[in-house]
Amino acid sequence: MSEQRAQSPAKPSAEPPAEPSQQLVTDVFASACTSRAAFEDVTAKWASLALLALGEGGYRFNALRRRVQGVSEKMLSQTLQALERDGLLTREVLSTIPPRVEYSLTPLGSRVARHLRALADLLEETAPEVEAARRSYERRQG
């Protein structure tokens, strides 16, 4: 059953109302919501794993790729760009010879990574239950 939110009376404003396309939508279920786009970025497989790894500390690109086993160079690059765009990590070019690039979490990225870590810990702890459920499902499917 859906719960309706009470609408508060409109307050007079010195500024004209924003155009509908310029209003900030903050409902993860709404297709135009900024939080939904960030949610999609964060919950992508490689992004979640990269955030978990960066929660351990800063990484150079190739070290991060080794830590997140199975990710291609192209996918990791695209993932890091999306996370940087969302303000979850920083990309720092170090002026060394040869130049190095290091990725680290922003304060926002650290907050997100802590929540992902809690989820990852839960999933690691319950892996035997998940495996048993999968075996049971396979038996039922024949």
C-alpha positions as CSV (number, residue, x, y, z in Angstrom):
1,M,0.0,0.0,0.0
2,S,1.4,3.4,-0.9
3,E,1.8,6.1,1.7
4,Q,1.0,9.7,0.5
5,R,3.1,12.6,1.8
6,A,1.3,15.6,3.1
7,Q,1.9,18.7,1.0
8,S,3.0,21.8,2.9
9,P,1.4,25.1,1.8
10,A,3.5,27.0,-0.7
11,K,5.6,29.8,0.8
12,P,5.9,33.0,-1.1
13,S,9.3,33.3,-2.8
14,A,11.3,36.2,-4.2
15,E,12.5,33.9,-7.0
16,P,10.3,32.5,-9.7
17,P,9.8,28.7,-9.5
18,A,12.4,26.7,-11.4
19,E,11.5,25.1,-14.7
20,P,10.4,21.5,-14.2
21,S,13.5,20.3,-15.9
22,Q,15.7,22.3,-13.5
23,Q,14.1,21.1,-10.3
24,L,16.2,18.8,-8.2
25,V,14.4,15.5,-7.7
26,T,15.5,13.6,-4.6
27,D,13.7,10.3,-4.8
28,V,15.8,7.3,-5.8
29,F,12.8,5.7,-7.4
30,A,12.3,8.7,-9.8
31,S,13.9,8.3,-13.2
32,A,15.2,11.9,-13.2
33,C,16.7,11.7,-9.7
34,T,20.4,12.6,-9.2
35,S,20.6,10.1,-6.4
36,R,19.3,7.4,-8.7
37,A,22.0,8.0,-11.3
38,A,24.6,7.9,-8.5
39,F,23.0,4.8,-7.1
40,E,23.3,3.1,-10.5
41,D,27.0,4.1,-10.7
42,V,27.8,2.9,-7.2
43,T,26.0,-0.4,-7.5
44,A,27.6,-1.4,-10.8
45,K,29.7,-4.5,-10.1
46,W,33.1,-2.9,-10.8
47,A,32.3,0.4,-9.1
48,S,31.3,-1.3,-5.8
49,L,34.5,-3.4,-5.9
50,A,36.6,-0.3,-6.7
51,L,35.0,1.7,-3.9
52,L,35.6,-1.2,-1.4
53,A,39.3,-1.4,-2.5
54,L,39.8,2.3,-2.3
55,G,38.3,2.1,1.2
56,E,41.5,0.4,2.1
57,G,43.5,3.4,0.9
58,G,44.7,5.1,-2.2
59,Y,45.7,3.0,-5.3
60,R,47.5,3.6,-8.5
61,F,45.5,2.4,-11.5
62,N,47.3,-0.9,-12.2
63,A,47.5,-1.8,-8.5
64,L,43.7,-1.2,-8.3
65,R,43.2,-3.3,-11.4
66,R,45.1,-6.1,-9.7
67,R,43.1,-5.7,-6.5
68,V,39.8,-5.8,-8.4
69,Q,40.4,-9.1,-10.1
70,G,38.8,-9.6,-13.4
71,V,38.1,-6.0,-14.4
72,S,39.5,-4.9,-17.8
73,E,41.5,-1.8,-18.1
74,K,38.8,-0.1,-20.2
75,M,36.0,-1.0,-17.7
76,L,38.1,0.2,-14.7
77,S,38.9,3.5,-16.5
78,Q,35.2,4.1,-17.3
79,T,34.2,3.1,-13.8
80,L,36.7,5.5,-12.2
81,Q,35.6,8.4,-14.4
82,A,32.0,7.8,-13.4
83,L,32.9,7.7,-9.7
84,E,35.0,10.8,-10.0
85,R,32.1,12.6,-11.8
86,D,29.8,11.7,-8.9
87,G,32.3,13.2,-6.4
88,L,33.2,9.8,-4.8
89,L,36.9,9.8,-5.6
90,T,39.7,12.0,-6.7
91,R,42.3,11.4,-9.4
92,E,45.7,12.9,-8.6
93,V,48.4,13.1,-11.2
94,L,51.8,13.0,-9.4
95,S,54.6,14.8,-11.1
96,T,57.1,12.0,-11.1
97,I,59.1,10.4,-13.8
98,P,57.2,8.6,-15.2
99,P,54.1,10.4,-14.1
100,R,51.8,8.5,-11.7
101,V,48.1,8.7,-11.2
102,E,46.7,7.8,-7.8
103,Y,43.0,7.4,-6.9
104,S,41.6,8.0,-3.5
105,L,38.2,8.4,-1.9
106,T,36.6,11.8,-1.1
107,P,34.9,12.2,2.2
108,L,31.6,11.3,0.4
109,G,33.2,8.3,-1.2
110,S,34.5,7.1,2.2
111,R,30.9,7.3,3.6
112,V,29.6,5.3,0.7
113,A,32.4,2.8,0.9
114,R,31.7,2.2,4.6
115,H,28.1,1.2,3.8
116,L,29.3,-1.0,1.0
117,R,31.9,-2.6,3.3
118,A,29.1,-3.4,5.8
119,L,27.1,-5.0,3.0
120,A,30.2,-6.9,1.7
121,D,30.9,-8.1,5.3
122,L,27.3,-9.4,5.6
123,L,27.5,-11.2,2.3
124,E,30.8,-12.8,3.2
125,E,29.5,-13.9,6.6
126,T,26.4,-15.4,5.0
127,A,28.1,-17.1,2.0
128,P,27.4,-20.6,3.3
129,E,23.7,-19.7,3.5
130,V,23.7,-18.3,0.0
131,E,25.5,-21.4,-1.3
132,A,22.9,-23.7,0.4
133,A,20.1,-21.7,-1.0
134,R,21.6,-21.9,-4.5
135,R,22.0,-25.7,-4.2
136,S,18.4,-26.0,-3.0
137,Y,17.2,-23.8,-5.9
138,E,19.1,-25.9,-8.4
139,R,17.6,-29.2,-7.0
140,R,14.1,-27.7,-7.2
141,Q,14.7,-26.6,-10.8
142,G,15.7,-30.2,-11.7
